[in-house]
Amino acid sequence: MGGIFGGGAPQQVAAAPLPPTRSDAEVRAAALEARQRRAGATGRSETILTSPQGVTEDAPMATKQLLGSA
């Protein structure tokens, strides 16, 4: 039964190739690299010296002076 659009037998679809497998050494190297990347990504967050409330002391205020005046 050809139908309106014709055609023939359906074409065979080729099976997808298997993904490449990683060796145990590659997996360990990738895990070590990821662990080192996370350890190095701590950034400057550990250098913040204020509390979450911020600086609680009054900031030193200086008065503005015009140049040439005492």
N, C-alpha and C positions, 0 to 999 in steps of 0.2 A: 504494500500500500504506500504509494509515493506521496500522497498528500498534495497540498497546494504548493508548498515550497520545495518540493522534491527532496533531494538529499539521498543519502544512502545509509550504509551502516555507520553507527557512531564511531568516531575515531577513538583509539585507545590513548589515554592520557598516561604519560610516562610518570613513574613514581619519583617523588622528590628524593634527591640524594640525602644520605644521613649527614647530620652536622658533624664537623670534625670534633674529635674528642681531645681533651687536654690530658697531658700526663700529670702524674702526681706532683712532680717537681714544679711544673708550671702553675698548678693550683696553689701550692705553698708559696711560691714567689709572688703571685698576685695577692694573696692574703697578707703577706708581710708588707708589700707595698701599700696596700690599703690601710693597714694598721699604722704605718709610719706617716702616711698622709694625714690621717685623723689626728695623730699626736702632734704633728707640725702645724695643724690648723687651729691651735688654741688661740693664737693671735695675741692681742694686747689686753684681753679681758682680765688677765691676772695682774696687770699693772695699775688698775684703777684703785686709787687710795681713798676714795670717799665712800661713805655709806649710801644705801639706797635713798636716804632722806636728803642727801646732798651735803654741802658745807653748812654747818650750823652756826659757825662764828660769823661775826660781821666782817665784811670785806673792808680793807683799808681804803679810805676815801681821800683823794687829793683834790684840792681846790684848783681850779683853772687860773692861770696867771697870764696876763697879756704880756707880750714881749716888750721890753723897755720900761716896764713899771716895776716898782718895788714890792 
